Amino acid sequence: MATQIQAAGAVLWRPAGANPDQDTAAAETAVEIALVHRPRYDDWSLPKGKLKPGETIWAAAAREVAEETGFPAVLRRHLCRVDYPVTEPVRGHKTVDFVSARARPGRFQPNREVDALVWLPPGEAAAVLSYDTDARVLQEFRRLPANTTTVLLVRHAKAGKRATWPGPDHLRPLSVEGWAQAKALHGFLTLFGVDRVHSPALLRCVQTVRQVAEDIGVVEVEEPLLSEQGYRDDPDAAVARLRQIVTAGGTPVVCSQGGVIPDLLSRLAADSGLELREPAARKGSAWLLSFRPAPEIRLAGATYEPQP
């Protein structure tokens, strides 16, 4: 029986002409792509590698980029999944999930797996890549501007049953399982360079994203329109409020509820001409939303992570 191998990688990019020692929000549209040379295969490829046990594709992509290039990265949108047969180290089938990743300050050092790194404009990079699969990934990356705005839309973690909670519902806290989900979410969200946190004034929502807010030293912005009650009263205002959050830039986390997220996503997708069938929103899950940059804020992509 053929072995199934899971891997993850990234299109690592930076603004064209960027100083590798300087961090930047990278609002520019002209970018350079990192390609790595592997002496074992004498090829030029996108950085990628196998998942470790229990590792998500997101964590693996960030780790592999840092290990192979020397540049830590802030993750962005999911690009695509490619698969192909392999014969080394064992015969099997390999599946690789690729994401977009903005380079942070770093320095390449030749290592056992990679002996050279080059930064090239996307068109030149496509001509240098050794494999058609990598070229298809780069084509998907080029479909949208590199500087799409990322919003992480989170459903609060588990908080036990409402019927068994003796106090006011807005004070219902996370359960033991909910705290475990919040911890997993924290690890996932930090990969994206979050800089703002938005949440309804519901204890279970606030607790779900509190550690992220504390890490970056911000106070959660209260979002009454994004609670189930606020959304039910005025869904159009809630959609407009999310658009305001997007327009403010950065990489915000927005925590909300199961009675909000599916309809909110459906409305955003319909307004943007994006097909999105029956959006899920299990407790402790997250949507990675990509929006085209100003002046026209439109949802360009949505990837669901049910178990970060």
Secondary structure as UniProt FT lines:
FT   STRAND          3..15
FT   TURN            16..17
FT   TURN            20..21
FT   STRAND          31..38
FT   TURN            39..42
FT   STRAND          43..45
FT   STRAND          48..50
FT   TURN            53..54
FT   HELIX           57..69
FT   STRAND          73..86
FT   STRAND          92..103
FT   STRAND          116..120
FT   HELIX           122..128
FT   HELIX           132..141
FT   TURN            142..143
FT   TURN            146..147
FT   STRAND          149..155
FT   HELIX           162..164
FT   HELIX           169..171
FT   HELIX           176..189
FT   HELIX           190..192
FT   STRAND          196..199
FT   HELIX           203..216
FT   STRAND          221..222
FT   HELIX           224..226
FT   HELIX           228..233
FT   HELIX           235..247
FT   STRAND          252..256
FT   TURN            258..260
FT   HELIX           261..272
FT   TURN            283..284
FT   STRAND          286..291
FT   TURN            294..295
FT   STRAND          299..305
//
